[in-house]
Amino acid sequence: MDTIKFQNFRQQLPILIQTCQEISEVFGFTLSEALILFHYYKWNDYALNEVLASQEDYDQILIKSGAKSATQYNLEKICPICYCNQSEISLNCGHSACKSCFELYLRDKLKMSSFINCFFLGCTLKIPYSFFEEHKDYQQSYLLRLSKDYRTTVKCCNNQECEFYIQSYVDNIVECLCGTVFCVKCEQGDHRLLNCQQCVEWVKLYEGSNNILDFINHGKFCPKCNQFIEKDLGCNHMTCRKPLGCGFEFCWICMDTWSSHSKETGGYYKCNKYNDQQIEEKNKLKADKSNEKRLIFYAIRYAGHEKGQQIALKKKRRFLDLVSKIQLVDSYKILLRDSYNYIIQARISLKWTYVYAYFQKKQMPIFEFGQADFERYCEILHDLLENEIYKKLKSKQPIEQYHQKLLNNYNLAKQFQTRFLSEFKNPK
């Protein structure tokens, strides 16, 4: 990962606002209206000025762009999402919603755009800039998304909450200032052992196999009591929960007992090492051809880390909210944040190492040994964050006793990842 240059999206906001203010002054619009019109004409102020200069009545273009509502609604104050009568949020069109529903709606829509339609089905009014000036709780998320919408041609970080974009780079695999590692070219995660074409080929194989997807999209059966289990934790340390389950602890990836997954037993080395018998015996999948067995073996491990990544990402906001509310020294809060962000990145990196192993078509003992070490310390760190610290946070219990343990495991996981990946060539 070579030297790269970054810019902060928020540095573009003054330029955008100044342009919209100039449009407002010339044509008599509010800043909110000018902003929506500017976006509607794809940030082309010349084209917008040409259209506005040739018209006398601006109502139609305001309605068409979503800056103005064609109808002023006068409805009962009932939330159109959950139908409760506590409508704390109201828009200029007359529609209202309760605060909790509005926040869920807004959070989901801001992932895609800052120009968001009213929450009422069929209403085309855009939620204006002035709304976010009045409601400060949502302003920062909105302004970041607005900045990203304005700079649509730049290379953005894969982390949606990141404020930086890439100004210049040399290598396709880059590490952002926020710590996210990703590929600028194909926008996948940290696949530094693979080229982009191999990633494309893998996705076609992975998504094209109904045998794999049918299995992965459902849960698994406990290897001891056969109780059906769905994965709801990010780490691969699973427990068949009582009262319906038997209490057996096992690995979600290889389905063996968890007690065999330690440095002393070499469990992780066996877990990530290709074994075609394990596919049918442990996972109850039927594969007739040897190449299909290989695909299933590595796809299950790829999917396991992808699932862990998705669950960790889903819990991230809640985890960080809990951390922010507890009395801790700043250095510990930073460590908790960095450790949690790292575990998401580590899962992405790990899943692509299994794709690399699949394409090699042969056993690689040195690679498998390094991969096992990286995976083991990733699991230890994730297990500590999710099954110990997160549970303590939720129950409002102290977590100071985990500070040094977390620091040690965080540094070890990063150390083994760096050592492992640096030993293998990064394809251009």
N, C-alpha and C positions, 0 to 999 in steps of 0.2 A: 504494500500500500504506500504509494509515493506521495510526495508533498502536494497538497491541494489547497485551494483558496476558497474561503466561504464568505458569504454576505448574509446579514440578518434581514429577513423579510420585512421587519418593521421599519427598516430604513427607507423602504419604498412608500410608506404611508403618506408622509408630507408631500411627496410629489403628486400622488394620486389626489389627495384632498385639495391641493392648490389648483390642479387642473379642473376639478369639479366646481370649485368656488368661482373660477373664471367663467365657466359655462353658466353658473347660477346668476352671476352679475349681468351677463350679456342678455340672457333670455328670461330672467325673472323667476327661475325655479328655486325651490328649496335645495339645500345641499343633498338631502336624501333623494329627491327626484332626479337631480343631475347625476348622482352616482349610479342609480338604476338605469338611466338612459345611456350613460357612458358604457356600462357593462353590456347593455342590449345591443349596442353597435360595436361590440367586440373591442372595446378600448381604443377605438379609432375616432379621435376627437375631430379630425378633418371631415370624415363622413357624417358624423353627428351634426356638426355646424352647418354643413351643406343642406341636410334635410330640414333642420330647424329654420334656417334662413328662408327657405322656400314655402313655409307654412305660416298661416296667421292664427289658426286655432290649434293649440297644442294638446287638447284633451284626448283626442284619439290616440296620439302617439304615447301619451302618458298611460292610458288604459292598456294599450297593446303591450307595452314594456313591463307592466305590473307596478308602475309607480303610483297609479291611482286606481281606485276601485270603480267599476262601472255602476255599481249599486251600493247604496248605503243601507246596510242591514240593521234591523231593529229587532233582535231576537231576545228570547228569554235568556237570562244569565245561567245557562246550563252548559257544562263542558261537553263538546261534541265527541270527545274521546272516551271518557269514562261515565258520562251522563250524571255526574254529581252537580250540585247546585252551588259549588264554591268556585266561582270563576274569577280568580284574582288577576288574570292577565287579559287585557283587552287591546285590540288592534283598531286602526282607523276605519276599517271596513265595518266595524260593529260586532265582529265575532269575539267570543271570549272562551277561555279555557282555564282549568285549574292549574295551579303552579307546578305540581308534580308531573302532570301529563305534558305540559308545555316544555318543561326542562328535558324530559325524555325525547320529545319530538325534536327540540332544538339541537340536542347533543347528537342525535342520529343524523340530522340534515347537515350540520356543520362539518361533518366528515367529508361531504361532497362539494358543498358550495356555501358561500356567504349570502347568496341571493335566494332566499327561502320563501316559498309561497305560504300564505296563511294556512293554518292547521285545519280549517274547515274545508271539507271535500268540495271541489269545484270552484273555490274562490282563488283568483289569480293574483291578488294583491301581494306584493313582496313585503316582507317585514323590513321596515326602513332603518336607515342609519340612525335616525333620531331616537328610535325605540331603544337602541343599545346605549345611547348616550344617557337615557333616563334610567335604564336598568343596568347598573354597574356590575351586577353579579355575572352577567353574560358578556360583558364588553370585551374582555381580553381574548377570549376564545374567538369571538366574532372578528375582531381586528386582525388576528393572526390568519384566520381563514380568508379574510378580505385581501390581505397582502399577498397570499398565495394565489388567489384568483387573478389578481392584477398581473403577477409575473408568471403567466401560464407557460412560457417557453423555456423556463430554466429547469435545471435538474434539482428536484426536491429530495430531501431526506425521506427514507421510508417510514420514519417515525412521524405520525400525523401531528403529534404535539410539538414537534421540533420547529424552531424559529429560523433555521438556516437553510440556505440553498447553495449549491456549488457554483462558484464563479469560474474556476478552471481546475482541471485535473489531468493526470497522465495515465494512471492505471484505472481499469474499469472497476475494480473492487476498492471502495473507499471507506474510511471511517470518519463519520461526521463528528462535529464537536460535542454532540450530545451522547456519543458513544455507540451509536448505531452503525453497524457494518453492513453494507449492501452493494449491489452491482449497479452502476450508473447506466450501463448499456441495456440490460434486460429487466432491471428493477426487482430482481429476486434478492434473496438475502445473501449471507456470507457463503458463497460457493467457490471460494478461492482455490480449491483443488480441481475444479471443473471449468470448462469453458461454457459459454452461454448456449451453444448448440447442443451440448450434452444435457443441459438443463431442460431445453425444449423437448428433446427426445425422451427424456425421463418422464416428463409430465404427460406426454402422449401415451407412453406405456402404462403409467400409473392410472391415469383417468380412463384409459381404454379397456381395462380389465374389470369386468363385472364381478368376477370371482373375488378380487381384492376389495373392491369398493363395497360390495354387499357385506363382506365380513367386517371391514373397518368402520362402516357407518353404524353398525350395531355394537353391542357390548360383547363380553366374553363370558365363558362359564368357569366358575371356580374349579381349579384342577383337583380339588379334594372332595367337595360335596356337590359339585355340578350346579350350584346356585348361579343364576344369571346376574351379571354385574355390569353396570355402566360406569365409565370413567368420569369422575367429577373433580379430580385433583390433578395438578400439573406434573408432579413427580411420578415415577413408575413403581413406587413402593405401594402396593395395593393390599387391602385387608378385606376379606369376605365378612362384612359386618353382621353382627348378631342384632336382633334375634332370628332373622331369617337365615343368615349365613352361619358359617362354622367358626369364624375367627381366624382362618388360615391366612398367613401373610405370604405374598408371592410377587414376582416381577411381572408387570404388565407386558413386557416385551417378549420374554422367553417362556413365561408361565411356570418357571421353576420356583422352589421355595426361596423366600427372601434371605434366609439365613446363609444361603450359599453365595450370596453376592457381597463378598468382602475381599479385602486385600489378601487375607490369609488363605481363602479358598480358591482364589482366582476366578470367582463367579462371573465378573464382568467380561473377562477374557473369553469364557465359554459362551456367554450370552451373545456377544457380538460376532462370534466366529461362525462361519457358515456351516450348517448342519441340515441336510435335506430331510432326515428322518424326523427332526423336531417339528417341521412344518405340519405334518399330518398327525403326529402323535400328540403334540401339545396344543395345536390350534384347530385340529379337526378339519383341516382343509384338504381337498383332494386335488392333486396336480399330477398329470400323467407324464409330462415332458420335463426333462431336467432343467431346461432354460426357464420354464414356467415356475418350477420350484425355486430357482434362484431369484426370480422376480418377486415372488410372494415373500420369500425370506427377507429380502432387503426392503420391500415395500412396507411390511409390517413394522419394521424398525424405523423407517422413515416416517410412517404415519404416527407411530408412538410419540416421537419427538415433536411432530407437528401438532398433535393433540395437546401435548404438554405446553407448547408455546401458546396455543390459542387460549387454553384455560388460564395460564399465568397472565396473559394480556387482558383477559376479561376481569380478573381479580385485581389488576394493578391499581386502578383508581381507588377502590375500596381500601386496599392495603396502604397506599400513600396517604389517604384521608385519615386513617386511624393513626398512622405515624405522626402526622402533623398535629394531632390533638393531644398527644401524650408529652409529658415533661421529660425531655432528654437533651443531652448536650448536642450542639449542632453537628459535631463531627460524626456522632452516632446516627443521626437522622440522615446525613449525607451517605453514610455507609449503607444504611438500609435501602435508600433509594437506588444507589448505584448497584447494589447486590441484586435487587429485584429486576432492574433493567438488564443487568448482565445475564441473568438466568434465561430471559426471553431470547437474547442474542445467542446464547450458548446452545439453546434448543435448535435454533435455525441452523447454526453451524454444524451441529451434530447430525441433523437429518440429511444434510448434503454430503457428509462423509460416507453415509451408507450408499448413496447414489454413486459416489466415486468407486466404492468397493464393488458395486454391481458391474460397472463398466470394465473393471480390470480382468474379469473372467478367470481369475485364478486366486488361490489362497495367498495372502500376504501377511505372514506372521508378525513382522516388525510393525506394519501398519495397524494390524488388529490389536497388538499390545498397546501401542500409543493411543489408539481410539478408545480402548477399554479404560485406560487411566483417565483420559479426558471425561469420558462418560461417567465414571465412578464418582469423580469429584463434583461433577455437575449435579448428579443425583443427591449427593450428600448435602450440597449447598441448598438445592431446591427443597429437599426434605426438611432441613433446618428452618428455612423461611416459611414453608407452608404448614408443616405439621407441628411446629413448636412455636415460633415467634408469632405467626399470624393468628393461631388459636389463642395465644396469651393476649394479643391485642384485642381480639373480639370479646374476650371475657374480662377486659380491663384489668389484667394482671400485669405486674412489672416485668420488663424484659431486659433490664440492665445487665443481668447475669450472662446474657448471650453475646455481649459486645465483642469480647476477645475471640470467642469461638467463631463468630460470624466473620470477623476480619481475617482470621487464619484460613478458613475454608474458602472465602472469596479470593484471597491471594493465591491459594493452591490451585483452584479451578482455573484461574486466568493463566497461571504459570504452566500448567499441563496443556492447556489449549494452545498457547503460544509455541511451546516446545514441539508439540505434535504436528501442528500445521506447518511450521517452518521447515520441517524435515522433508516435505514433499513439494515438488515443483508447482508453482502457480502458473497455469497456462495462460497465454495471452490471447 
